[in-house]
C-alpha cells in the first residue's frame, strides 16, 4: 500500500453481547446495501520503507460514504448480523457507522 493512497476495503467487526454473537459487515460485494471502509497508509518506517501506520474510516461521499442524518457525521453503512445456533445467521438490518481508527506498528 503506497503512502497517502486511500483504498476502499471490506471490514468486519465481531462482538458479543448478553451471550449472543454479532458481526457488522461493510462490504457491498457480499453484503449489498452496505458500503466500504477506507484504508490509507499514513506512515512509513524509514529503515525498511514499509507502511507502519494506517487510518481506517468511512469513505468520502464521492466514494460511497454517507452522511448520517441523525448526527451529521460522515459514515459508512453496515449490515448487523446475529450468529444463530448451527451456523445460521439472521440479518438485523442496516446501520450508519461513524468511526475513525489509527493503527500503528509498535
C-alpha positions in Angstrom: 0.0 0.0 0.0 1.5 3.3 -1.1 1.9 6.2 1.4 -1.2 8.5 1.5 -3.2 6.5 -1.1 -6.7 5.5 0.1 -8.3 2.2 -0.8 -11.8 1.1 -0.3 -11.9 -2.3 1.6 -14.3 -4.6 3.2 -14.5 -4.5 7.0 -16.0 -6.8 9.7 -16.5 -6.1 13.3 -17.3 -9.1 15.5 -18.7 -8.6 19.0 -20.7 -10.4 21.7 -23.5 -9.1 23.9 -25.6 -10.8 26.5 -24.5 -14.3 25.4 -25.2 -13.6 21.7 -22.7 -13.2 18.9 -23.0 -10.4 16.3 -21.0 -9.1 13.3 -21.2 -5.9 11.5 -20.3 -6.1 7.8 -19.2 -3.3 5.5 -18.6 -4.9 2.1 -21.1 -4.2 -0.8 -19.7 -7.1 -2.8 -21.0 -9.7 -0.3 -23.5 -7.6 1.7 -25.4 -5.5 -0.8 -26.7 -2.3 0.8 -23.6 -1.8 2.9 -20.6 0.4 1.9 -16.9 0.1 2.0 -14.5 1.3 4.7 -11.5 3.3 3.5 -7.9 2.4 4.5 -4.8 4.5 3.8 -1.2 4.1 4.7 -0.3 7.2 6.7 3.2 6.4 7.9 6.3 4.5 6.6 9.2 3.0 8.6 12.3 4.8 7.3 14.5 1.8 7.9 12.6 -0.7 5.6 10.2 1.6 3.7 7.2 -0.5 4.9 3.9 1.0 5.9 3.7 1.1 9.7 0.7 3.3 10.3 -2.8 3.3 8.7 -6.1 5.2 9.0 -9.4 3.4 8.7 -12.6 5.5 8.3 -15.7 5.8 6.2 -15.0 6.7 2.5 -15.8 10.2 1.4 -19.2 10.9 -0.1 -17.8 10.8 -3.6 -16.7 7.1 -3.0 -19.8 5.8 -1.3 -19.7 7.4 2.2 -22.9 8.8 3.5 -23.9 11.5 6.0 -25.8 10.1 9.0 -29.0 12.2 9.0 -29.2 11.9 12.8 -25.7 13.1 13.7 -24.5 14.8 10.6 -21.3 12.7 10.7 -19.6 11.1 7.7 -20.5 7.4 8.0 -20.4 4.0 6.3 -23.4 1.7 6.2 -23.0 -1.8 7.7 -25.3 -4.8 7.9 -25.7 -6.1 11.5 -26.0 -9.8 11.6 -26.6 -12.2 14.5 -25.0 -15.6 14.6 -27.5 -18.3 15.5 -27.1 -21.9 16.5 -26.0 -24.3 13.8 -24.0 -21.7 12.0 -27.1 -19.9 10.7 -27.3 -16.1 10.7 -30.1 -13.5 11.0 -29.9 -10.0 9.4 -30.9 -7.3 11.9 -30.8 -4.5 9.4 -28.5 -1.8 8.1 -26.9 0.9 10.4 -24.9 4.1 10.0 -21.4 3.7 11.3 -19.2 6.7 12.1 -15.6 5.7 13.1 -12.0 6.6 12.8 -9.2 4.2 13.7 -5.5 4.8 13.6 -3.4 1.6 13.5 0.3 1.7 14.3 3.0 -0.9 14.4 4.9 -0.5 17.7 
